[in-house]
């Protein structure tokens, strides 16, 4: 892999300024939008157009209070909240990436005021390093009561000795939201040379939180470690870099709503029995990606097992041993 534990599963179709993006821009600026209170754009259609500081994307939406949208750049989100923050009650945003070099973001975030924002959902499945602006933005949302975060974070240069855990969430996010009633999350953090961190330490960091949670810790042979922390019930529809050690199959069907799965393991091969369990645990799975160069050891059982992914439409076999191609093709 060119970037360890970095997802390459297709997520979006881009809406550039021309074609669809141009038509949407015309719609947002039309008088028709003056009466609109709620606007939702498909999560998979992501806007790439970046506006200048003086440009308005929604200049006619005087009644808009609920917005669901996907943006390619984090600074687009900052720009939008500077424009609409004062009137929004609910904001759901999917962001394509937070780039490492986005100058002058902090001063722009300081200008954001969201006195009426009660519901906030932010999804960033593409690994990002530039964590400070994201944290600073959340700290500005002091009136939020319902918060959902679905994130993949490279902790390089931020908390370089520890994964994102309960201590980090409390210190950097939760303490800034005194009105918070419900916090749903699935956060995957990646750290190089993390073998010194134990699962017990991660669990202890959540002792003060009353909400049920779980966590999974992996240390791979590529010298990278990964910690996935998530609230229960699980609210995501995507799991990345799931190994043989991930508790996919349980009696509570925790992950039954997952539709996108990326499997990775450089310690142990994925045997046929594992795929059978995945099929049972994830009945709605539509996209499956496999990264594993290790030869299967239990080939004699392959023909005896019936593996049925009823809704699978996308299969990505990337950097694999040929056993997995024979398993599915």
BATI-6013 format. One record per residue (C-alpha): residue number from 0; x, y, z. Coordinates in nm, 2 decimals, always signed. Example, Ala and Ser with C-alpha at 12.3 -4.5 7.8 and 13.67 -1.06 7.14 Angstrom:
2
   num        x        y        z
     0    +1.23    -0.45    +0.78
     1    +1.37    -0.11    +0.71
This chain:
329
   num        x        y        z
     0    +0.00    +0.00    +0.00
     1    +0.13    +0.35    -0.08
     2    -0.01    +0.48    +0.24
     3    -0.04    +0.24    +0.54
     4    -0.40    +0.19    +0.66
     5    -0.52    +0.45    +0.40
     6    -0.86    +0.37    +0.25
     7    -0.90    +0.37    -0.13
     8    -1.26    +0.25    -0.14
     9    -1.45    +0.48    -0.38
    10    -1.68    +0.71    -0.19
    11    -1.80    +1.00    -0.41
    12    -1.89    +1.12    -0.75
    13    -1.77    +1.48    -0.78
    14    -1.99    +1.77    -0.87
    15    -1.77    +2.03    -1.04
    16    -1.88    +2.38    -1.10
    17    -1.97    +2.30    -1.46
    18    -2.25    +2.06    -1.54
    19    -2.44    +1.96    -1.23
    20    -2.25    +2.19    -0.99
    21    -2.33    +2.49    -1.20
    22    -2.70    +2.41    -1.20
    23    -2.70    +2.36    -0.82
    24    -2.54    +2.70    -0.78
    25    -2.81    +2.86    -0.99
    26    -3.08    +2.69    -0.78
    27    -2.93    +2.80    -0.45
    28    -2.92    +3.16    -0.57
    29    -3.27    +3.16    -0.71
    30    -3.57    +3.32    -0.53
    31    -3.72    +2.97    -0.51
    32    -3.49    +2.90    -0.21
    33    -3.63    +3.18    +0.00
    34    -3.91    +2.96    +0.14
    35    -3.69    +2.65    +0.19
    36    -3.63    +2.54    +0.55
    37    -3.46    +2.21    +0.49
    38    -3.21    +2.12    +0.21
    39    -3.05    +1.78    +0.16
    40    -2.80    +1.67    -0.11
    41    -2.71    +1.31    -0.16
    42    -2.41    +1.22    +0.06
    43    -2.23    +1.06    -0.24
    44    -2.25    +1.38    -0.45
    45    -1.97    +1.60    -0.33
    46    -1.92    +1.96    -0.42
    47    -1.57    +2.06    -0.53
    48    -1.62    +2.43    -0.60
    49    -1.43    +2.66    -0.36
    50    -1.57    +3.01    -0.30
    51    -1.38    +3.32    -0.22
    52    -1.43    +3.49    +0.12
    53    -1.67    +3.74    -0.03
    54    -1.88    +3.49    -0.23
    55    -2.21    +3.35    -0.10
    56    -2.32    +3.00    -0.19
    57    -2.66    +3.03    -0.02
    58    -2.76    +3.40    -0.06
    59    -3.14    +3.34    -0.08
    60    -3.19    +3.09    +0.20
    61    -3.32    +3.32    +0.47
    62    -3.54    +3.04    +0.63
    63    -3.30    +2.75    +0.60
    64    -3.25    +2.58    +0.93
    65    -3.16    +2.22    +0.83
    66    -2.88    +2.14    +0.59
    67    -2.73    +1.81    +0.47
    68    -2.44    +1.84    +0.22
    69    -2.11    +1.69    +0.11
    70    -1.80    +1.91    +0.05
    71    -1.46    +1.82    -0.09
    72    -1.26    +2.07    +0.12
    73    -1.27    +2.14    +0.50
    74    -1.24    +2.51    +0.43
    75    -1.57    +2.49    +0.23
    76    -1.73    +2.38    +0.55
    77    -1.58    +2.67    +0.74
    78    -1.69    +2.91    +0.47
    79    -2.05    +2.78    +0.48
    80    -2.08    +2.80    +0.86
    81    -1.95    +3.16    +0.85
    82    -2.24    +3.23    +0.61
    83    -2.52    +3.02    +0.76
    84    -2.41    +2.93    +1.11
    85    -2.63    +3.18    +1.28
    86    -2.95    +3.03    +1.14
    87    -2.88    +2.66    +1.13
    88    -3.05    +2.42    +1.38
    89    -2.92    +2.10    +1.22
    90    -2.61    +2.05    +1.01
    91    -2.49    +1.72    +0.85
    92    -2.18    +1.74    +0.64
    93    -1.95    +1.48    +0.47
    94    -1.60    +1.62    +0.40
    95    -1.37    +1.47    +0.14
    96    -1.04    +1.57    +0.30
    97    -0.87    +1.81    +0.54
    98    -0.55    +1.91    +0.36
    99    -0.23    +1.97    +0.56
   100    -0.18    +2.32    +0.41
   101    -0.49    +2.53    +0.45
   102    -0.37    +2.87    +0.56
   103    -0.57    +3.12    +0.76
   104    -0.83    +2.87    +0.87
   105    -0.81    +2.94    +1.24
   106    -0.90    +3.31    +1.21
   107    -1.19    +3.22    +0.99
   108    -1.31    +2.96    +1.24
   109    -1.30    +3.22    +1.51
   110    -1.56    +3.42    +1.32
   111    -1.81    +3.13    +1.32
   112    -2.12    +3.17    +1.54
   113    -2.38    +2.90    +1.57
   114    -2.61    +3.00    +1.86
   115    -2.90    +2.78    +1.73
   116    -2.71    +2.48    +1.62
   117    -2.83    +2.18    +1.82
   118    -2.76    +1.88    +1.59
   119    -2.42    +1.83    +1.42
   120    -2.30    +1.53    +1.22
   121    -1.96    +1.52    +1.05
   122    -1.82    +1.24    +0.84
   123    -1.46    +1.23    +0.72
   124    -1.37    +0.87    +0.62
   125    -1.05    +0.98    +0.43
   126    -0.75    +0.97    +0.67
   127    -0.64    +1.32    +0.77
   128    -0.35    +1.47    +0.96
   129    -0.44    +1.83    +1.00
   130    -0.64    +1.79    +1.31
   131    -0.61    +2.13    +1.49
   132    -0.86    +2.32    +1.27
   133    -1.12    +2.04    +1.30
   134    -1.09    +2.04    +1.68
   135    -1.11    +2.41    +1.70
   136    -1.42    +2.42    +1.49
   137    -1.59    +2.17    +1.72
   138    -1.49    +2.38    +2.02
   139    -1.69    +2.67    +1.87
   140    -2.01    +2.47    +1.86
   141    -2.10    +2.52    +2.23
   142    -2.47    +2.48    +2.20
   143    -2.47    +2.14    +2.02
   144    -2.69    +1.88    +2.20
   145    -2.66    +1.59    +1.95
   146    -2.32    +1.52    +1.80
   147    -2.22    +1.25    +1.56
   148    -1.86    +1.20    +1.44
   149    -1.74    +0.94    +1.19
   150    -1.37    +0.99    +1.14
   151    -1.04    +0.84    +1.02
   152    -0.74    +1.02    +1.18
   153    -0.36    +0.99    +1.14
   154    -0.24    +1.11    +1.48
   155    +0.11    +1.19    +1.34
   156    +0.22    +1.52    +1.50
   157    -0.09    +1.56    +1.71
   158    -0.10    +1.32    +1.99
   159    +0.20    +1.12    +1.87
   160    +0.22    +0.88    +2.16
   161    -0.15    +0.78    +2.20
   162    -0.45    +0.69    +2.00
   163    -0.77    +0.90    +2.01
   164    -0.94    +0.78    +2.32
   165    -1.19    +0.88    +2.59
   166    -0.94    +1.11    +2.76
   167    -0.87    +1.29    +2.43
   168    -1.24    +1.33    +2.35
   169    -1.33    +1.46    +2.69
   170    -1.04    +1.71    +2.70
   171    -1.06    +1.85    +2.35
   172    -1.43    +1.82    +2.25
   173    -1.69    +1.72    +2.52
   174    -1.58    +1.97    +2.78
   175    -1.66    +2.25    +2.53
   176    -2.02    +2.13    +2.48
   177    -2.20    +2.18    +2.82
   178    -2.54    +2.11    +2.66
   179    -2.45    +1.78    +2.50
   180    -2.71    +1.51    +2.54
   181    -2.60    +1.24    +2.30
   182    -2.27    +1.17    +2.14
   183    -2.24    +0.90    +1.87
   184    -1.91    +0.82    +1.72
   185    -1.69    +0.59    +1.52
   186    -1.33    +0.71    +1.52
   187    -1.04    +0.51    +1.36
   188    -0.70    +0.65    +1.45
   189    -0.37    +0.53    +1.31
   190    -0.03    +0.55    +1.49
   191    +0.31    +0.43    +1.39
   192    +0.50    +0.21    +1.64
   193    +0.21    +0.18    +1.88
   194    +0.29    -0.16    +2.03
   195    +0.33    +0.01    +2.38
   196    -0.04    +0.09    +2.40
   197    -0.28    -0.17    +2.55
   198    -0.65    -0.23    +2.50
   199    -0.70    -0.19    +2.87
   200    -0.57    +0.16    +2.87
   201    -0.81    +0.25    +2.59
   202    -1.10    +0.10    +2.78
   203    -1.01    +0.28    +3.10
   204    -1.02    +0.62    +2.93
   205    -1.39    +0.58    +2.88
   206    -1.48    +0.49    +3.24
   207    -1.63    +0.83    +3.31
   208    -1.86    +0.81    +3.01
   209    -2.20    +0.66    +3.07
   210    -2.27    +0.56    +2.71
   211    -2.20    +0.20    +2.60
   212    -1.90    +0.18    +2.38
   213    -1.64    -0.07    +2.24
   214    -1.30    -0.06    +2.09
   215    -1.06    -0.27    +1.89
   216    -0.68    -0.24    +1.88
   217    -0.46    -0.38    +1.61
   218    -0.08    -0.38    +1.58
   219    +0.02    -0.48    +1.23
   220    +0.35    -0.61    +1.09
   221    +0.39    -0.30    +0.89
   222    +0.47    -0.11    +1.22
   223    +0.14    +0.07    +1.22
   224    -0.12    +0.04    +1.49
   225    -0.49    +0.12    +1.46
   226    -0.75    +0.18    +1.72
   227    -1.12    +0.19    +1.64
   228    -1.35    +0.33    +1.91
   229    -1.73    +0.34    +1.86
   230    -2.04    +0.41    +2.05
   231    -2.31    +0.14    +2.08
   232    -2.54    +0.10    +1.90
   233    -2.31    +0.14    +1.61
   234    -2.43    +0.42    +1.38
   235    -2.19    +0.39    +1.09
   236    -2.24    +0.22    +0.75
   237    -1.87    +0.17    +0.68
   238    -1.57    -0.02    +0.83
   239    -1.21    +0.02    +0.71
   240    -0.91    -0.20    +0.77
   241    -1.09    -0.47    +0.96
   242    -0.87    -0.76    +1.06
   243    -0.93    -1.12    +1.18
   244    -0.94    -0.98    +1.53
   245    -1.23    -0.74    +1.48
   246    -1.55    -0.86    +1.65
   247    -1.77    -0.85    +1.34
   248    -1.99    -1.14    +1.45
   249    -2.18    -1.10    +1.77
   250    -2.53    -1.20    +1.90
   251    -2.64    -0.83    +1.90
   252    -2.57    -0.79    +1.53
   253    -2.38    -0.47    +1.60
   254    -2.27    -0.40    +1.25
   255    -2.57    -0.53    +1.05
   256    -2.62    -0.19    +0.88
   257    -2.26    -0.17    +0.74
   258    -2.26    -0.15    +0.36
   259    -1.89    -0.08    +0.29
   260    -1.61    -0.30    +0.42
   261    -1.24    -0.29    +0.38
   262    -1.06    -0.60    +0.51
   263    -0.69    -0.59    +0.58
   264    -0.45    -0.82    +0.77
   265    -0.08    -0.88    +0.73
   266    -0.06    -1.11    +1.03
   267    -0.31    -1.38    +0.95
   268    -0.49    -1.49    +0.63
   269    -0.86    -1.45    +0.58
   270    -0.99    -1.81    +0.58
   271    -1.32    -1.92    +0.42
   272    -1.48    -1.95    +0.76
   273    -1.41    -1.58    +0.82
   274    -1.58    -1.48    +0.50
   275    -1.88    -1.69    +0.59
   276    -1.91    -1.51    +0.92
   277    -1.87    -1.17    +0.75
   278    -2.16    -1.26    +0.52
   279    -2.38    -1.35    +0.81
   280    -2.28    -1.04    +1.02
   281    -2.32    -0.79    +0.73
   282    -2.63    -0.88    +0.54
   283    -2.65    -0.54    +0.37
   284    -2.29    -0.53    +0.25
   285    -2.26    -0.38    -0.10
   286    -1.89    -0.29    -0.13
   287    -1.61    -0.53    -0.02
   288    -1.24    -0.46    -0.06
   289    -0.97    -0.71    +0.04
   290    -0.60    -0.64    +0.11
   291    -0.41    -0.95    +0.22
   292    -0.10    -1.11    +0.07
   293    -0.10    -1.42    +0.30
   294    -0.19    -1.76    +0.16
   295    -0.49    -1.93    +0.31
   296    -0.41    -2.23    +0.53
   297    -0.75    -2.40    +0.54
   298    -0.81    -2.46    +0.17
   299    -0.97    -2.80    +0.22
   300    -1.28    -2.64    +0.38
   301    -1.33    -2.39    +0.10
   302    -1.56    -2.60    -0.11
   303    -1.77    -2.70    +0.18
   304    -1.86    -2.35    +0.28
   305    -2.14    -2.15    +0.12
   306    -2.06    -1.78    +0.11
   307    -2.35    -1.56    +0.00
   308    -2.32    -1.18    -0.02
   309    -2.67    -1.12    -0.15
   310    -2.64    -0.74    -0.21
   311    -2.27    -0.72    -0.31
   312    -2.22    -0.50    -0.61
   313    -1.85    -0.39    -0.58
   314    -1.56    -0.63    -0.52
   315    -1.21    -0.48    -0.50
   316    -0.92    -0.73    -0.47
   317    -0.62    -0.51    -0.41
   318    -0.27    -0.64    -0.32
   319    -0.38    -0.99    -0.25
   320    -0.28    -1.35    -0.26
   321    -0.45    -1.54    -0.55
   322    -0.64    -1.75    -0.30
   323    -0.88    -1.47    -0.25
   324    -0.95    -1.42    -0.62
   325    -1.03    -1.80    -0.64
   326    -1.25    -1.76    -0.34
   327    -1.48    -1.51    -0.51
   328    -1.43    -1.54    -0.88
